[in-house]
Amino acid sequence: MNRTRARLVCAVASAAGLLAGLGAVAPAVAAAPTAAAHLTPPARTAPPARTAPAARTAPAARTAPPSRTAPAGRTAPAARTAPAAHLARGARAAPASFVIIMMENHGLRPILNDRTDMPYLNSLWRGGTSLDFTHYDALAHPSLPNYLSMTSGFTQATSDSVHPGQYAGPAIWDQLTQAGVSWGIFEEGMPSVCSPLVTYNDPVTNGQYLLRHNPGVPYGTVYQSAECQQDQPLTALNYASLPAVSFITPNACDDMHGLTAAQLSGTGFTNCLVASDALEQRSDQWLSQIVPKLTAAGATVFITFDECCSATLGPLYAIETGPAVTPGSNSTSYTHYSVLAGIENAYGLPLLGGGATANRLPVP
């Protein structure tokens, strides 16, 4: 009997030692370089990143500077996974539908100094229902690199020249698809779903569609796959059934970009002359019509501009509004990479490119 009891004691002790070994915490994921956007993407896709232990708090991220471009034909580098403390959402409800509206070519101060032409944007800023971001910057000039950086973590382009499927990705759209998170890109004036056209003068919306303002079709991973069916004209937007993440681009006459007199010749477009008061009034009114419908549907709407006219790249006008938003003012330094990182963090996705070091925009 005593020998049997001794064997049982030894067995229990051995099992306890084994369990203790198995319970050891895995090491944290190695930190990404300070400026992840400066890395040259590898030619192959990296394996899924391991999550860091929940008990450790990630250090405050520094805003990534304007980046060197990643080669267009190669896959972007391995992404870091958001810390486990952020991934373990527990009983917390999923984020509200998050809608990005990208406007064009206006900085913060010119907007706040012109309440006459842009009353709606001014009513949102410090209006008691929005979260204002006072230090939000673009990443490059001209337009296209900013659309790409917000959705892939790399500026990639150095000009506005683009054709469908030119950039390999991955993009946030691929990540959301793989995670089973719904998304949609909605382009005002786009002639058809997944249109390959670089420009299109749309008489129905009284403005011009531009591929360089579309953050989906330029990626091969979107254009050459079923994902492209989610890159649609704005008329496909259903307020009663919004995707988890949406990107809305107004046409060039409603996003404050405008057209030159030569470009407008023969189009019949009204109030669309570049840098005119009429253009700003038209675009501001466009926002005043669509944003309340989105917030009434429960969405968090993030409005910002692609770039501005100064070499400093900011600050840009940037606000969040919607029923899930806690109103106030946020002085943290953010860039377009921060939007990408905020979405990835909200859904526990790997952090692509510059998103790995950017301060994460809140996605409530």
C-alpha positions in Angstrom: 0.0 0.0 0.0 2.8 2.5 0.9 4.6 1.7 -2.3 1.4 2.4 -4.3 0.8 5.6 -2.5 4.4 6.7 -3.2 3.9 6.0 -6.9 0.8 8.2 -7.0 2.6 11.0 -5.3 5.4 10.9 -7.8 3.0 10.8 -10.7 1.1 13.8 -9.4 4.4 15.7 -9.0 5.5 14.9 -12.5 2.2 16.0 -14.0 2.3 19.3 -12.0 5.8 20.0 -13.4 4.6 19.3 -17.0 1.7 21.6 -16.6 3.9 24.3 -15.2 6.2 24.1 -18.2 3.3 24.3 -20.6 2.0 27.3 -18.7 5.0 29.4 -19.5 4.2 32.6 -21.3 5.4 32.9 -25.0 7.9 35.7 -25.7 6.5 38.9 -27.0 6.6 39.7 -30.7 9.7 41.5 -31.7 9.1 45.2 -32.1 9.1 46.6 -35.6 11.7 49.2 -36.7 11.0 52.8 -35.8 9.9 53.6 -39.3 8.2 50.5 -40.6 7.2 52.3 -43.8 10.9 52.6 -44.8 11.3 48.8 -45.0 11.5 47.2 -48.5 8.7 44.6 -48.7 9.9 41.0 -49.1 8.8 39.0 -52.1 6.9 36.5 -50.1 4.1 36.7 -47.6 5.3 36.4 -44.0 3.6 33.9 -41.6 1.0 35.1 -39.1 2.6 37.1 -36.3 2.4 35.9 -32.7 0.6 38.1 -30.3 2.3 39.7 -27.3 1.3 38.8 -23.8 -1.8 40.5 -22.5 0.0 41.5 -19.3 2.4 43.8 -21.0 1.5 47.3 -22.3 2.8 48.3 -25.7 5.0 51.4 -25.7 3.5 54.6 -27.1 4.0 54.6 -30.9 5.7 57.4 -32.7 4.2 58.9 -35.8 5.9 57.6 -38.9 7.5 60.3 -41.1 6.7 60.6 -44.8 8.0 57.3 -46.2 10.0 56.1 -49.0 7.9 54.2 -51.5 7.5 50.5 -51.5 8.0 48.8 -54.9 4.7 48.6 -56.7 5.1 45.0 -58.0 6.1 43.4 -54.7 4.2 42.3 -51.7 4.3 44.5 -48.6 6.4 43.3 -45.6 5.3 41.1 -42.7 2.9 42.9 -40.4 3.0 43.0 -36.6 0.0 41.8 -34.7 -1.7 44.2 -32.3 -0.9 43.5 -28.6 -3.0 40.9 -27.0 -4.3 43.4 -24.6 -6.1 45.0 -27.5 -7.1 41.8 -29.2 -8.9 40.3 -26.2 -12.0 42.4 -26.5 -13.9 40.1 -24.1 -17.5 41.2 -23.7 -16.9 44.5 -25.4 -19.3 45.1 -28.3 -17.9 45.2 -31.8 -17.1 48.7 -33.1 -19.8 50.7 -34.8 -19.8 50.8 -38.5 -16.7 52.9 -39.4 -17.0 55.2 -42.5 -14.1 57.1 -43.9 -14.9 60.1 -46.1 -11.8 61.5 -47.9 -11.9 65.1 -49.1 -9.3 66.9 -51.1 -6.6 69.6 -50.8 -7.6 71.7 -47.8 -5.8 72.2 -44.5 -7.3 72.7 -41.1 -6.7 76.5 -40.8 -8.2 77.5 -44.2 -11.4 75.6 -43.3 -11.7 77.1 -39.8 -11.0 80.5 -41.2 -13.9 80.3 -43.7 -17.2 79.8 -42.0 -19.0 81.4 -44.9 -18.1 78.9 -47.5 -17.8 75.8 -45.3 -20.4 76.2 -42.5 -21.0 72.5 -42.0 -17.4 71.5 -41.5 -17.1 74.4 -39.0 -20.3 73.3 -37.2 -18.7 69.8 -36.6 -15.4 71.2 -35.3 -15.8 71.9 -31.6 -19.5 71.6 -32.1 -20.1 69.3 -29.1 -20.9 66.2 -31.1 -17.5 65.4 -32.6 -14.0 64.3 -31.7 -11.6 66.8 -33.3 -8.0 65.8 -34.1 -5.8 68.9 -33.9 -2.5 67.3 -35.1 -3.4 65.1 -38.1 -1.0 65.2 -41.1 -0.8 63.8 -44.6 2.1 61.7 -45.7 3.0 62.8 -49.2 2.2 64.8 -52.3 0.2 64.4 -54.5 -3.1 62.6 -53.8 -2.6 58.9 -54.7 0.2 58.1 -52.1 -2.1 59.2 -49.3 -5.0 57.0 -50.4 -2.5 54.1 -50.6 -0.8 54.8 -47.3 -4.2 54.8 -45.5 -5.1 51.4 -46.9 -1.8 49.6 -47.2 0.8 51.2 -44.8 2.9 52.4 -47.7 2.8 55.5 -49.9 4.0 53.3 -52.8 3.4 56.0 -55.5 5.2 59.2 -56.3 2.7 60.6 -58.8 -1.0 60.4 -59.5 -0.5 58.1 -62.5 -2.2 54.8 -61.9 -3.9 51.9 -63.6 -6.1 49.1 -62.2 -4.2 46.4 -60.3 -0.9 48.3 -60.4 0.0 47.7 -56.7 0.4 44.2 -55.3 -0.9 44.8 -51.8 -1.7 43.5 -49.3 -4.3 46.1 -48.3 -6.7 46.5 -45.4 -9.4 45.1 -47.7 -7.6 41.8 -48.0 -7.2 41.7 -44.2 -10.8 42.4 -43.6 -11.9 39.8 -46.2 -9.7 37.1 -44.5 -11.0 38.0 -41.1 -14.7 37.8 -42.3 -15.3 41.5 -41.6 -17.6 43.3 -44.0 -16.4 46.3 -46.0 -17.2 48.4 -49.0 -15.7 51.2 -51.1 -18.2 53.6 -52.5 -17.1 56.0 -55.3 -19.4 58.9 -56.4 -19.6 59.1 -60.2 -18.0 55.6 -60.8 -19.7 54.3 -63.9 -19.9 50.6 -62.8 -18.7 48.1 -60.1 -15.0 47.6 -60.3 -14.6 50.0 -63.2 -11.2 50.1 -64.8 -11.6 53.7 -66.1 -9.0 56.2 -65.0 -11.5 59.1 -65.3 -15.1 59.4 -66.0 -17.3 62.5 -66.4 -20.6 61.6 -64.8 -23.5 63.7 -65.8 -25.8 62.2 -63.2 -23.6 63.3 -60.2 -22.5 66.5 -62.0 -18.8 65.7 -61.5 -15.7 63.6 -62.4 -14.7 60.2 -61.0 -11.0 59.7 -60.6 -9.3 56.3 -60.2 -6.5 58.0 -58.2 -9.0 58.8 -55.5 -10.1 55.1 -55.3 -8.3 53.0 -52.6 -9.4 49.7 -54.0 -9.1 49.1 -57.8 -5.4 50.2 -57.8 -4.5 47.0 -55.8 -4.0 43.8 -57.7 -5.3 41.8 -54.7 -8.6 43.7 -55.1 -8.9 44.2 -58.9 -7.9 40.7 -59.8 -10.2 39.0 -57.3 -13.9 38.8 -56.2 -13.1 41.6 -53.7 -13.5 44.1 -56.6 -17.2 43.5 -56.5 -17.1 45.5 -53.2 -15.7 48.6 -55.0 -18.9 50.2 -56.2 -20.6 53.4 -57.2 -21.9 55.5 -54.3 -25.4 54.7 -55.3 -24.9 51.1 -54.0 -24.5 52.4 -50.4 -27.3 51.1 -48.2 -27.8 53.2 -45.0 -29.9 50.4 -43.5 -27.1 47.8 -43.9 -23.7 49.5 -43.7 -20.6 47.3 -43.8 -18.3 47.3 -40.8 -15.8 49.4 -42.6 -16.6 51.8 -45.6 -14.6 54.2 -47.6 -16.5 57.0 -49.4 -15.0 59.2 -52.1 -17.0 62.1 -53.5 -16.5 63.0 -57.1 -14.0 65.7 -57.9 -16.6 68.4 -57.8 -17.9 67.4 -54.3 -14.6 66.6 -52.6 -13.2 70.2 -52.9 -10.6 69.1 -55.5 -12.3 70.8 -58.5 -11.3 71.0 -62.1 -9.5 73.7 -64.1 -11.4 75.8 -66.6 -9.9 73.7 -69.4 -11.0 70.5 -67.8 -14.5 71.9 -67.2 -14.9 72.9 -70.8 -17.8 71.0 -72.4 -18.7 69.0 -69.3 -21.6 71.1 -68.1 -20.4 70.7 -64.5 -21.5 73.5 -62.2 -19.7 75.1 -59.2 -16.6 73.0 -59.8 -13.8 75.4 -60.6 -10.7 74.6 -58.7 -10.0 76.9 -55.7 -13.3 78.7 -56.0 -15.7 79.7 -53.2 -18.5 77.9 -55.2 -16.6 74.7 -55.1 -16.1 74.8 -51.3 -19.7 75.7 -50.8 -20.9 72.8 -53.0 -18.6 70.3 -51.3 -19.6 71.4 -47.8 -23.2 71.1 -48.7 -22.6 67.6 -50.0 -21.2 66.6 -46.7 -24.1 68.1 -44.8 -26.4 65.9 -46.8 -24.7 62.5 -46.4 -23.0 62.6 -43.0 -26.3 63.0 -41.0 -27.7 60.0 -42.8 -24.7 57.9 -41.8 -24.7 58.9 -38.2 -28.4 58.4 -38.0 -27.7 54.8 -39.1 -25.3 54.4 -36.1 -22.1 54.9 -38.0 -18.9 56.5 -36.8 -17.9 58.9 -39.6 -14.3 60.0 -40.0 -13.8 63.0 -42.3 -10.4 64.1 -43.4 -8.5 65.4 -46.4 -5.8 63.7 -48.5 -3.3 66.5 -48.4 -2.9 70.2 -48.4 -1.0 72.9 -50.1 2.0 73.2 -47.7 5.3 71.4 -47.7 4.7 70.5 -44.0 1.8 68.2 -44.9 -0.5 69.4 -42.2 -2.3 69.9 -40.0 -5.3 68.6 -41.9 -9.0 68.9 -40.9 -9.9 65.6 -39.3 -12.9 64.7 -37.1 -15.0 61.7 -36.0 -18.7 62.1 -35.4 -21.5 59.6 -34.6 -23.4 58.2 -31.7 -20.4 56.0 -30.5 -18.0 59.0 -30.4 -17.1 60.7 -27.2 -16.9 64.4 -28.1 -13.8 66.4 -27.4 -10.4 67.4 -28.7 -7.5 65.1 -29.3 -4.0 66.5 -29.6 -2.2 63.2 -30.3 -0.1 63.2 -33.5 -1.8 61.2 -36.2 -1.3 60.5 -39.9 -3.1 58.5 -42.6 -1.2 55.5 -41.2 -3.1 56.0 -37.9 -6.4 55.3 -39.6 -5.1 52.0 -40.9 -3.7 51.1 -37.5 -6.9 52.0 -35.8 -9.0 49.7 -38.0 -6.5 46.9 -37.7 -6.4 47.3 -33.9 -10.2 47.3 -33.6 -10.5 44.0 -35.4 -7.3 42.3 -34.1 -5.5 42.4 -37.5 -1.8 42.5 -38.2 -0.3 46.0 -38.5 0.8 46.7 -42.0 3.8 48.9 -42.9 3.6 52.4 -41.3 0.6 51.3 -39.2 3.0 49.4 -37.0 4.6 52.5 -35.6 1.7 55.0 -36.0 -0.5 56.3 -33.2 -3.7 54.4 -33.6 -6.8 56.5 -34.4 -9.7 55.6 -32.1 -12.3 53.4 -33.7 -15.2 53.3 -31.2 
